[in-house]
């Protein structure tokens, strides 16, 4: 459908008498290519549905947050076309054109009639059936207006089937169960004790601290750095909503960055791993008992590792923003180190898994290469420094580093999607025009996720879970959910939507998809089971985790050596220590889950699974009035 306008007509000024233009919120949407014939009712209905979804977004998802109880909303929709009778974007069909919608939302008074009069006076009816179009739009406007209610009241009526606040608390607590090193007096996961106190001594360096990545006792620098970046990003975007949990989230970040500062203390050198995974996996020991060789691995000028180095720079840069106000001195230390580490990563290029293959593969091979980490690291440094240097770097190298690649998996190995979303904020919110293309790159990623969208490429289980692979699939669920709520935040601030081949996807739709994924994880699934340990009444009891599955030191003071631990590993008994907040690998593509300790694909937790979930849970807890 196309509403024809006289040649030369321009978009109208929609400011009725007495209305201040500054008091208006304007949203413009490009609907796409629609046929000119007005009898295409399916297209018209699709258009109306897009409008309704956008109104739900405006009313229910915080665009108007902060208005008082007496303020109401009125709105007008103005359809405007740009004439291009042979628009190549529409396949060269002279019967098609792009439709642009401008929404003007007035927060002051109910001024529907003046706005509507302006709307009706502006649109001519050159076609015989145009009056019916106007009638439908008029009725739609009346319906929308009659449905407008006080925003805060509708927010309080929203119902959540899950306790996101409880899940948030537990998702952060989990990190205390993964700590290595000397534990502080306020350690809340009390069944854990000191471990790895001599880490680094094999090379005469101090590498005590940091996190064990998952269910073993190895400190892998690559996923630890990504965990740190995602924890930091969670705090940066949603820390203001966390209330009492903000301090715990910052503590979780700092436990990692204190270690990363040690690992990067020497110029042009990064210590990227402590422990031999092959030997560690041959044992089933508590971290407090481990006596396997604590091999120390490093990268340097002669043995580069651009991927892990650039990710480490991203971790340090993002964390510097976390502490910029609360601890400015520490923040400056982190940022200074991030700048140095990124320069090393960029200058001495090569994949760390090439030189350390026998140690890091197949555990954390850099399968995607290092280009994505360079873009990701530069994006974080641009954000942290606001220096033209990194902006120029991104502009000059973005395409070479894969900015326009169509990969739609975001995790510890591939950072392209995260970099696109992060850089889109600079354009959408901070108005950095030179990064305009990243809105398009981010939209392409989003469109690949939306079920039913023209360019959707994502598999979902029969129960509705996003499914990438059999091994630890929930890591991709949590990272994707985070990107969805984060991009929705950026779009909302910029009053933008996503156009997926003519299908309009609103920020509300993105949040709905993210919520469904988180709800599934927390128990709204065919198994009626929470995949977060300690959350809900039914959750995994036999997770693939050494410390959790073996008796604690207080319960069993005697040492449990390398081989003896397998006696506990192979039992059907529930784990004696509850690793509260741990998110396991999750169900298979058919929504089936087996609570067996030996099935590490499904029952092993990981720090990089929890890190992005922290941000998504903070948003949901706040959105549903739980924080």
VOVEXKE-272394 format. One line per field, with one value per residue (C-alpha): residue number from 0; residue in three letters; y, z, x. Coordinates in steps of 0.001 Angstrom, whole numbers. Example, Ala and Ser with C-alpha at 12.3 -4.5 7.8 and 13.67 -1.06 7.14 Angstrom:
# VOVEXKE-272394
lodo: [0, 1] $
drenkol: [ala, ser] $
v: [-4500, -1060] $
w: [7800, 7140] $
u: [12300, 13670] $
***
This chain:
# VOVEXKE-272394
lodo: [0, 1, 2, 3, 4, 5, 6, 7, 8, 9, 10, 11, 12, 13, 14, 15, 16, 17, 18, 19, 20, 21, 22, 23, 24, 25, 26, 27, 28, 29, 30, 31, 32, 33, 34, 35, 36, 37, 38, 39, 40, 41, 42, 43, 44, 45, 46, 47, 48, 49, 50, 51, 52, 53, 54, 55, 56, 57, 58, 59, 60, 61, 62, 63, 64, 65, 66, 67, 68, 69, 70, 71, 72, 73, 74, 75, 76, 77, 78, 79, 80, 81, 82, 83, 84, 85, 86, 87, 88, 89, 90, 91, 92, 93, 94, 95, 96, 97, 98, 99, 100, 101, 102, 103, 104, 105, 106, 107, 108, 109, 110, 111, 112, 113, 114, 115, 116, 117, 118, 119, 120, 121, 122, 123, 124, 125, 126, 127, 128, 129, 130, 131, 132, 133, 134, 135, 136, 137, 138, 139, 140, 141, 142, 143, 144, 145, 146, 147, 148, 149, 150, 151, 152, 153, 154, 155, 156, 157, 158, 159, 160, 161, 162, 163, 164, 165, 166, 167, 168, 169, 170, 171, 172, 173, 174, 175, 176, 177, 178, 179, 180, 181, 182, 183, 184, 185, 186, 187, 188, 189, 190, 191, 192, 193, 194, 195, 196, 197, 198, 199, 200, 201, 202, 203, 204, 205, 206, 207, 208, 209, 210, 211, 212, 213, 214, 215, 216, 217, 218, 219, 220, 221, 222, 223, 224, 225, 226, 227, 228, 229, 230, 231, 232, 233, 234, 235, 236, 237, 238, 239, 240, 241, 242, 243, 244, 245, 246, 247, 248, 249, 250, 251, 252, 253, 254, 255, 256, 257, 258, 259, 260, 261, 262, 263, 264, 265, 266, 267, 268, 269, 270, 271, 272, 273, 274, 275, 276, 277, 278, 279, 280, 281, 282, 283, 284, 285, 286, 287, 288, 289, 290, 291, 292, 293, 294, 295, 296, 297, 298, 299, 300, 301, 302, 303, 304, 305, 306, 307, 308, 309, 310, 311, 312, 313, 314, 315, 316, 317, 318, 319, 320, 321, 322, 323, 324, 325, 326, 327, 328, 329, 330, 331, 332, 333, 334, 335, 336, 337, 338, 339, 340, 341, 342, 343, 344, 345, 346, 347, 348, 349, 350, 351, 352, 353, 354, 355, 356, 357, 358, 359, 360, 361, 362, 363, 364, 365, 366, 367, 368, 369, 370, 371, 372, 373, 374, 375, 376, 377, 378, 379, 380, 381, 382, 383, 384, 385, 386, 387, 388, 389, 390, 391, 392, 393, 394, 395, 396, 397, 398, 399, 400, 401, 402, 403, 404, 405, 406, 407, 408, 409, 410, 411, 412, 413, 414, 415, 416, 417, 418, 419, 420, 421, 422, 423, 424, 425, 426, 427, 428, 429, 430, 431, 432, 433, 434, 435, 436, 437, 438, 439, 440, 441, 442, 443, 444, 445, 446, 447, 448, 449, 450, 451, 452, 453, 454, 455, 456, 457, 458, 459, 460, 461, 462, 463, 464, 465, 466, 467, 468, 469, 470, 471, 472, 473, 474, 475, 476, 477, 478, 479, 480, 481, 482, 483, 484, 485, 486, 487, 488, 489, 490, 491, 492, 493, 494, 495, 496, 497, 498, 499, 500, 501, 502, 503, 504, 505, 506, 507, 508, 509, 510, 511, 512, 513, 514, 515, 516, 517, 518, 519, 520, 521, 522, 523, 524, 525, 526, 527, 528, 529, 530, 531, 532, 533, 534, 535, 536, 537, 538, 539, 540, 541, 542, 543, 544, 545, 546, 547, 548, 549, 550, 551, 552, 553, 554, 555, 556, 557, 558, 559, 560, 561, 562, 563, 564, 565, 566, 567, 568, 569, 570, 571, 572, 573, 574, 575, 576, 577, 578, 579, 580, 581, 582, 583, 584, 585, 586, 587, 588, 589, 590, 591, 592, 593, 594, 595, 596, 597, 598, 599, 600, 601, 602, 603, 604, 605, 606, 607, 608, 609, 610, 611, 612, 613, 614, 615, 616, 617, 618, 619, 620, 621, 622, 623, 624, 625, 626] $
drenkol: [unk, unk, unk, unk, unk, unk, unk, unk, unk, unk, unk, unk, unk, unk, unk, unk, unk, unk, unk, unk, unk, unk, unk, unk, unk, unk, unk, unk, unk, unk, unk, unk, unk, unk, unk, unk, unk, unk, unk, unk, unk, unk, unk, unk, unk, unk, unk, unk, unk, unk, unk, unk, unk, unk, unk, unk, unk, unk, unk, unk, unk, unk, unk, unk, unk, unk, unk, unk, unk, unk, unk, unk, unk, unk, unk, unk, unk, unk, unk, unk, unk, unk, unk, unk, unk, unk, unk, unk, unk, unk, unk, unk, unk, unk, unk, unk, unk, unk, unk, unk, unk, unk, unk, unk, unk, unk, unk, unk, unk, unk, unk, unk, unk, unk, unk, unk, unk, unk, unk, unk, unk, unk, unk, unk, unk, unk, unk, unk, unk, unk, unk, unk, unk, unk, unk, unk, unk, unk, unk, unk, unk, unk, unk, unk, unk, unk, unk, unk, unk, unk, unk, unk, unk, unk, unk, unk, unk, unk, unk, unk, unk, unk, unk, unk, unk, unk, unk, unk, unk, unk, unk, unk, unk, unk, unk, unk, unk, unk, unk, unk, unk, unk, unk, unk, unk, unk, unk, unk, unk, unk, unk, unk, unk, unk, unk, unk, unk, unk, unk, unk, unk, unk, unk, unk, unk, unk, unk, unk, unk, unk, unk, unk, unk, unk, unk, unk, unk, unk, unk, unk, unk, unk, unk, unk, unk, unk, unk, unk, unk, unk, unk, unk, unk, unk, unk, unk, unk, unk, unk, unk, unk, unk, unk, unk, unk, unk, unk, unk, unk, unk, unk, unk, unk, unk, unk, unk, unk, unk, unk, unk, unk, unk, unk, unk, unk, unk, unk, unk, unk, unk, unk, unk, unk, unk, unk, unk, unk, unk, unk, unk, unk, unk, unk, unk, unk, unk, unk, unk, unk, unk, unk, unk, unk, unk, unk, unk, unk, unk, unk, unk, unk, unk, unk, unk, unk, unk, unk, unk, unk, unk, unk, unk, unk, unk, unk, unk, unk, unk, unk, unk, unk, unk, unk, unk, unk, unk, unk, unk, unk, unk, unk, unk, unk, unk, unk, unk, unk, unk, unk, unk, unk, unk, unk, unk, unk, unk, unk, unk, unk, unk, unk, unk, unk, unk, unk, unk, unk, unk, unk, unk, unk, unk, unk, unk, unk, unk, unk, unk, unk, unk, unk, unk, unk, unk, unk, unk, unk, unk, unk, unk, unk, unk, unk, unk, unk, unk, unk, unk, unk, unk, unk, unk, unk, unk, unk, unk, unk, unk, unk, unk, unk, unk, unk, unk, unk, unk, unk, unk, unk, unk, unk, unk, unk, unk, unk, unk, unk, unk, unk, unk, unk, unk, unk, unk, unk, unk, unk, unk, unk, unk, unk, unk, unk, unk, unk, unk, unk, unk, unk, unk, unk, unk, unk, unk, unk, unk, unk, unk, unk, unk, unk, unk, unk, unk, unk, unk, unk, unk, unk, unk, unk, unk, unk, unk, unk, unk, unk, unk, unk, unk, unk, unk, unk, unk, unk, unk, unk, unk, unk, unk, unk, unk, unk, unk, unk, unk, unk, unk, unk, unk, unk, unk, unk, unk, unk, unk, unk, unk, unk, unk, unk, unk, unk, unk, unk, unk, unk, unk, unk, unk, unk, unk, unk, unk, unk, unk, unk, unk, unk, unk, unk, unk, unk, unk, unk, unk, unk, unk, unk, unk, unk, unk, unk, unk, unk, unk, unk, unk, unk, unk, unk, unk, unk, unk, unk, unk, unk, unk, unk, unk, unk, unk, unk, unk, unk, unk, unk, unk, unk, unk, unk, unk, unk, unk, unk, unk, unk, unk, unk, unk, unk, unk, unk, unk, unk, unk, unk, unk, unk, unk, unk, unk, unk, unk, unk, unk, unk, unk, unk, unk, unk, unk, unk, unk, unk, unk, unk, unk, unk, unk, unk, unk, unk, unk, unk, unk, unk, unk, unk, unk, unk, unk, unk, unk, unk, unk, unk, unk, unk, unk, unk, unk, unk, unk, unk, unk, unk] $
v: [0, 3476, 6740, 9092, 12650, 15525, 15926, 18137, 17522, 17319, 15808, 18073, 19923, 18279, 20920, 22060, 25454, 25826, 22702, 23003, 21085, 20298, 18345, 15867, 12494, 11634, 8127, 7451, 4007, 2803, 127, -1215, -2001, -2291, -2414, 678, -1139, -354, -3714, -5387, -5726, -8197, -5533, -3036, -5420, -6060, -2305, -1894, -4714, -3031, 179, -1639, -3384, -80, 1494, -1382, -691, 3005, 2408, -603, -620, 2573, 5217, 7297, 6212, 9138, 10747, 11447, 9880, 12801, 12833, 11056, 10256, 11284, 10396, 10877, 8778, 10427, 8284, 9910, 8484, 9441, 9107, 6889, 5154, 2845, 2286, -469, -1232, -2415, -4618, -1894, -2270, 1100, 107, 27, 2545, 2894, 4056, 6228, 6619, 9490, 9173, 12256, 11555, 14473, 14061, 17161, 16905, 14895, 16743, 14051, 16199, 19011, 16454, 14327, 17376, 18172, 14570, 14467, 17833, 16827, 13569, 13932, 11156, 10871, 7234, 6063, 3805, 6146, 7206, 3655, 3796, 6999, 5503, 2516, 4766, 6990, 4001, 2737, 6087, 6115, 2572, 3440, 6589, 4878, 2210, 4656, 4414, 5578, 4044, 3315, 1705, -671, -1517, -2551, -4804, -6790, -10382, -12456, -16207, -16104, -14403, -12564, -10813, -14121, -15464, -12315, -12713, -16341, -15764, -13415, -15634, -18427, -16621, -17062, -20810, -20461, -18431, -19502, -18150, -16953, -16420, -13308, -13351, -12412, -15441, -16503, -19862, -21287, -24852, -23483, -22854, -21489, -23095, -22533, -20491, -21282, -20611, -18998, -20219, -22510, -19348, -17195, -14995, -14398, -15780, -16443, -15618, -15475, -17968, -21617, -21554, -24395, -27769, -28367, -26679, -24874, -21132, -20483, -16860, -16635, -17466, -15716, -12469, -12819, -13531, -10323, -8273, -9569, -9068, -5527, -4890, -6224, -3728, -847, -1274, -2487, -1882, 1098, -1308, -3847, -1981, -4134, -6542, -3868, -4179, -7955, -7604, -5170, -7543, -10344, -8133, -7097, -10677, -11238, -7947, -8251, -11496, -10081, -7254, -9878, -11812, -8696, -7150, -7707, -5666, -7669, -10780, -12293, -15385, -17077, -20325, -22025, -25807, -28617, -29466, -32959, -33911, -32125, -33939, -37256, -36478, -35749, -33552, -30668, -27476, -27355, -30757, -30547, -31802, -31943, -29898, -26200, -25553, -21869, -20825, -17434, -15483, -12919, -11270, -14561, -16560, -14165, -14566, -11679, -13258, -13722, -10464, -8346, -10003, -9233, -5610, -5560, -6959, -4357, -1471, -2412, -2920, 492, 1947, -112, 1483, 4952, 6568, 4142, 3737, 6172, 5246, 1575, 2525, 4446, 1494, -802, 1554, 2223, -1513, -2099, 403, -1304, -4807, -3874, -2345, -5637, -7641, -5549, -5336, -8986, -10846, -14535, -16971, -18216, -21683, -22026, -21936, -23537, -26006, -29074, -27198, -25066, -27276, -28653, -26855, -23203, -23128, -19836, -21267, -17910, -16343, -13120, -10491, -10437, -9813, -6902, -5241, -6034, -4767, -1573, -985, -1193, 1047, 3589, 3536, 3760, 6410, 8273, 8743, 9458, 6926, 3921, 5406, 5819, 2276, 916, 2977, 1911, -1760, -2650, -4443, -6260, -7400, -8839, -6124, -7057, -10827, -12597, -14870, -14855, -16737, -14721, -16329, -16709, -17481, -15215, -11580, -10077, -9847, -8214, -5699, -4771, -4150, -2206, 18, 602, 2378, 4944, 5766, 5383, 7012, 9060, 10131, 9147, 9387, 7642, 4410, 4539, 1190, -651, -47, -2051, -4717, -5026, -5175, -8037, -9982, -9280, -10300, -13643, -14352, -13314, -16324, -15934, -12944, -13054, -13518, -15697, -18306, -19510, -22921, -23198, -26351, -27472, -25856, -22532, -22574, -21023, -23881, -23567, -26810, -29823, -28770, -26117, -24581, -22285, -20162, -18936, -18488, -16176, -14194, -13727, -12721, -10083, -8654, -8542, -6531, -4322, -3525, -2924, -358, 1425, 1381, 2755, 5643, 6478, 5917, 3345, -81, -2937, -3553, -7224, -7292, -5196, -6797, -4230, -5556, -3267, -3119, -4684, -7704, -8106, -7989, -10517, -12940, -12444, -12924, -16161, -17490, -16531, -17920, -21201, -21375, -20706, -23343, -22489, -25469, -28954, -30521, -28102, -27707, -24793, -24990, -22690, -24650, -23624, -21721, -23111, -26431, -28620, -28105, -30224, -32082, -33933, -31225, -31893, -29936, -31245, -28983, -29358, -33154, -33975, -33604, -30226, -29917, -29343, -32569, -34588, -33047, -35834, -35401, -36977, -37779, -37779, -41224, -41611, -38747, -40756, -42909, -39846, -38764, -42007, -42213, -41432, -39382, -35662, -33326, -32630, -28938, -26733, -24450, -21843, -19856, -22124, -22366, -25755, -26620, -27287, -29579, -30981, -29902, -31885, -30222, -33388, -33134, -35864, -35000, -37080, -35923, -37622, -35683, -32506, -31272, -30845, -30592, -28551, -24860, -22112, -18538, -17215, -18625, -16685, -13393, -12095, -13527, -11098, -8138, -9748, -10694, -7194, -5731, -8232, -7891, -4125, -4279, -6421, -4369, -6862, -4407] $
w: [0, -809, 186, -2681, -2021, -4476, -6085, -4034, -801, 2217, 5650, 7655, 10806, 13443, 16154, 16804, 18198, 21719, 21626, 22282, 19769, 22535, 24363, 21535, 21072, 17399, 16067, 12377, 10852, 7321, 6713, 3418, -76, -357, -3495, -4502, -4960, -1980, -2060, -592, 2786, 4070, 3743, 5440, 8337, 8654, 8811, 11511, 13544, 13328, 14634, 17496, 18480, 18464, 20680, 23133, 23154, 23839, 26560, 28293, 27990, 29482, 26754, 28896, 32223, 34574, 33638, 36575, 37214, 35719, 32383, 29458, 25970, 22682, 19326, 15616, 12780, 9518, 6483, 3980, 822, -1154, -4814, -6746, -9503, -10258, -6819, -7086, -3395, -4282, -7162, -9771, -9595, -10381, -8271, -5056, -2776, 706, 3349, 6138, 9367, 11705, 15234, 17373, 21039, 23160, 26890, 28083, 27391, 25469, 22168, 19861, 17943, 16858, 15818, 14048, 12211, 11001, 9948, 8022, 6368, 5156, 3406, 59, -1294, -4947, -5156, -4925, -1965, -26, 2192, 3511, 4305, 6253, 8023, 9118, 10302, 12093, 13897, 14708, 16218, 18349, 19517, 20450, 22217, 24213, 25247, 26659, 30412, 33040, 32281, 35788, 36641, 33681, 34652, 38148, 36716, 34701, 35824, 35813, 36233, 37522, 40394, 38415, 41483, 43203, 40009, 39710, 43253, 42635, 39218, 40821, 43867, 41504, 40788, 44385, 43843, 40896, 42736, 42773, 45252, 48831, 49670, 51585, 55040, 53505, 51172, 50978, 49246, 52471, 51318, 49127, 50598, 49427, 46331, 43774, 46191, 44322, 40834, 38654, 40715, 37857, 35995, 39032, 38641, 40846, 39168, 42276, 41929, 39038, 38166, 37222, 33962, 34511, 36282, 36299, 38027, 35105, 34678, 30954, 30166, 26970, 28432, 31707, 29837, 27947, 31221, 32610, 29597, 29771, 33529, 33017, 30173, 32337, 35044, 32604, 30943, 33881, 37039, 37865, 38219, 40435, 43742, 46512, 43981, 42294, 44897, 44470, 40705, 40929, 43308, 40764, 38084, 40303, 41262, 37577, 36782, 39739, 38172, 34629, 35872, 37213, 33954, 31922, 34265, 31862, 28615, 25459, 27498, 28767, 30898, 29362, 31275, 34556, 34641, 32107, 31049, 29828, 33151, 35166, 33330, 34186, 37852, 39831, 42664, 44762, 43829, 47460, 46972, 43428, 43019, 39222, 37580, 37430, 34015, 33087, 29467, 27954, 24702, 23688, 20644, 19351, 20173, 19522, 20617, 19172, 20054, 23767, 24011, 22360, 24514, 27590, 26447, 26065, 29577, 31114, 29150, 29961, 33617, 33730, 33001, 35792, 38333, 36792, 39498, 42408, 42242, 39741, 40594, 39888, 36761, 35376, 36043, 34141, 31186, 30913, 30873, 28329, 25931, 26221, 25819, 22748, 21095, 21710, 20312, 17142, 16504, 16982, 15158, 15284, 16934, 20368, 19552, 16779, 19192, 22193, 20338, 22428, 25602, 24609, 21962, 21793, 25001, 23957, 20435, 18654, 15845, 14568, 14229, 15881, 13682, 15774, 18972, 17377, 16411, 19836, 21691, 19626, 20258, 24008, 23934, 21850, 24441, 27382, 25987, 23556, 21585, 17884, 17556, 18093, 16115, 13149, 13681, 13524, 10450, 8612, 9611, 10376, 7121, 7132, 10676, 9706, 10678, 7796, 8209, 8761, 11631, 14286, 17168, 20109, 22739, 24130, 20657, 18239, 19232, 15970, 17038, 20337, 18605, 16188, 18994, 21047, 18135, 17145, 20472, 19473, 16452, 17938, 21311, 21048, 17440, 16083, 12439, 11110, 12723, 10901, 9185, 12496, 12953, 9766, 10866, 14222, 12547, 10345, 13409, 15125, 12063, 12014, 15492, 15159, 14613, 11433, 10174, 6474, 7283, 10374, 10534, 14104, 15205, 18149, 20016, 20079, 23529, 22177, 23258, 20954, 19925, 18570, 19481, 21766, 23986, 26581, 24470, 27238, 26921, 23590, 25053, 27795, 25538, 22942, 25561, 26822, 23343, 22717, 25835, 25348, 21723, 22677, 25171, 22484, 19995, 22575, 23432, 19755, 18962, 16299, 15245, 13197, 9650, 8729, 5035, 5532, 8845, 11616, 14818, 17809, 20946, 22777, 20485, 21210, 24945, 24562, 22785, 25456, 28272, 26752, 26650, 30251, 31396, 29665, 31446, 34806, 34465, 31806, 29644, 28762, 31546, 34108, 35412, 36266, 34658, 37315, 40319, 43542, 41796, 42002, 43436, 40643, 39261, 38296, 41324, 39686, 37843, 36232, 38717, 40839, 43843, 43992, 43595, 46178, 49966, 51273, 53489, 56518, 55807, 54713, 55968, 54589, 51132, 48217, 45638, 41854, 41243, 44404, 43396, 40555, 43139, 43963, 40338, 39242, 41997, 41439, 44644, 44355, 44709, 48394, 47768, 46026, 43526, 43823, 40660, 38296, 34874, 33321, 29645, 29231, 27245, 23749, 20575, 21576, 25028, 26724, 29707, 31588, 35076, 34885, 36142, 33288, 30633, 30609, 27483, 29536, 33186, 33269, 34231, 33050, 34034, 30520, 30631, 33771, 32948, 30292, 32187, 35032, 32826, 31352, 34818, 36163, 33353, 33834, 37622, 37302, 34455, 36504, 39660, 41558, 42029] $
u: [0, 1240, -418, 319, 1388, 1610, 5007, 7261, 5406, 7694, 7309, 4978, 5820, 3681, 3557, -20, -804, 510, 2680, 6376, 8457, 10973, 8246, 7823, 9422, 9809, 10241, 10726, 10375, 11011, 8391, 9712, 8453, 4671, 2548, 620, -2665, -4847, -6597, -3530, -5180, -2582, 86, -2178, -2848, 889, 1461, -1164, 375, 3769, 2205, 513, 3758, 5593, 2924, 3288, 7014, 6505, 3949, 5407, 9161, 10418, 10526, 8197, 9662, 9895, 6570, 4310, 924, -1037, 712, -839, 255, -1245, 154, -233, 1035, 2001, 2680, 5017, 6504, 9559, 8673, 11041, 9147, 12032, 13481, 16098, 15666, 12161, 13265, 12729, 8951, 7339, 4337, 6323, 7902, 9263, 6822, 8094, 6192, 6752, 5374, 5014, 4371, 3238, 3770, 1941, -1788, -4361, -4072, -5287, -7801, -5449, -2887, -5448, -6806, -3302, -2931, -6222, -5679, -2259, -3158, -4986, -7139, -6265, -7267, -10848, -10181, -7930, -10817, -11036, -7336, -7809, -10790, -8749, -5940, -8423, -9931, -6457, -5554, -8693, -8001, -4448, -5523, -8235, -5744, -3193, -2917, -575, 2818, 3964, 620, 859, 4423, 3363, 646, 3177, 3542, 6712, 6720, 10297, 12091, 14747, 16108, 16848, 18405, 20560, 21873, 22724, 24265, 26813, 27375, 28443, 31715, 32803, 32650, 35061, 37684, 41299, 43838, 43547, 39895, 38798, 37146, 33780, 33741, 30087, 30563, 31984, 32620, 35411, 38894, 42256, 43778, 46502, 48620, 51837, 50493, 53157, 56092, 57170, 58234, 58981, 55921, 52893, 49791, 47752, 44072, 41638, 38916, 38742, 36822, 34388, 34333, 38075, 41002, 42639, 42943, 42499, 43277, 41202, 37765, 38642, 39258, 35973, 34179, 35652, 34578, 31025, 30746, 31977, 29541, 26706, 27634, 28079, 24689, 22597, 24617, 22447, 19518, 21309, 20994, 22505, 24033, 26146, 28898, 29007, 29154, 32064, 33835, 33426, 34976, 37860, 38718, 39417, 41162, 43533, 44690, 44858, 47065, 49472, 49325, 50192, 52765, 55672, 55647, 54919, 54231, 50987, 50683, 47671, 47236, 48059, 47751, 47951, 44399, 45239, 46810, 44148, 41360, 42995, 42289, 39144, 40404, 39210, 41054, 42237, 43944, 45242, 48767, 48995, 51723, 50783, 52279, 52513, 51997, 52730, 52664, 55281, 56826, 58217, 55103, 52196, 48623, 46640, 43308, 43903, 45882, 43159, 40496, 42576, 42809, 39011, 38620, 40919, 39396, 35793, 36649, 38313, 34882, 33323, 35666, 35951, 33816, 34104, 37905, 39438, 43025, 42429, 40502, 43484, 45775, 43457, 43102, 46817, 47478, 44713, 46299, 49668, 48247, 46230, 49288, 51117, 48193, 48031, 51769, 52673, 49953, 49188, 46820, 47785, 46487, 49075, 51975, 50228, 48035, 48848, 47877, 44883, 43261, 40653, 39657, 39884, 41251, 40806, 38711, 37442, 40905, 42025, 40388, 37212, 39197, 41066, 37773, 36286, 39344, 39505, 35787, 36284, 39334, 37462, 34697, 37087, 39438, 37154, 40330, 40255, 43064, 40819, 37951, 40295, 41564, 38018, 37154, 40304, 40329, 36710, 35938, 39274, 38581, 35201, 32730, 30427, 30661, 27366, 28386, 25688, 27314, 28617, 30807, 34304, 35700, 33821, 33262, 32002, 28355, 29276, 31524, 28736, 26249, 28807, 29829, 26210, 25750, 28361, 26218, 22728, 23263, 26454, 25789, 29207, 28189, 31295, 30059, 26718, 27362, 27421, 23695, 23217, 25698, 23955, 20535, 21708, 22761, 19446, 17429, 19235, 17827, 14185, 11898, 9878, 11852, 12879, 16573, 16273, 19041, 18682, 17513, 15147, 14163, 10506, 10309, 11612, 15276, 17856, 20112, 23638, 25399, 25259, 28156, 27323, 24574, 23323, 26459, 25058, 21605, 22846, 25184, 22433, 19855, 22269, 22853, 19100, 18240, 21286, 20505, 16883, 18154, 20190, 17311, 14905, 17213, 17619, 13903, 14791, 13606, 15064, 13864, 14237, 13401, 10283, 9294, 9585, 11136, 10721, 12861, 9946, 10107, 13816, 13149, 10365, 12700, 15376, 12866, 11645, 15204, 15908, 12554, 13306, 16659, 14985, 12285, 9679, 10654, 9400, 11497, 9980, 13503, 15752, 19169, 20587, 21834, 20101, 17316, 13792, 12702, 14079, 17562, 20631, 22051, 24947, 26823, 30184, 32273, 35106, 34754, 30987, 30951, 33632, 33197, 34368, 37426, 35234, 33319, 36364, 39637, 41813, 43292, 41423, 44076, 43946, 42466, 40378, 38128, 36622, 34837, 32754, 32539, 30875, 28282, 24612, 24523, 23753, 26723, 27390, 28204, 25659, 27385, 24658, 23997, 25912, 24255, 24956, 25400, 21696, 19389, 19827, 18058, 14986, 14741, 16000, 18334, 20163, 21378, 24532, 27912, 29758, 27834, 29872, 28068, 24904, 25950, 29178, 28881, 31224, 32019, 31388, 27860, 26983, 28715, 26275, 23307, 24058, 23142, 20042, 18741, 19369, 17260, 14436, 14394, 14098, 11592, 9226, 9506, 11655, 14534] $
***
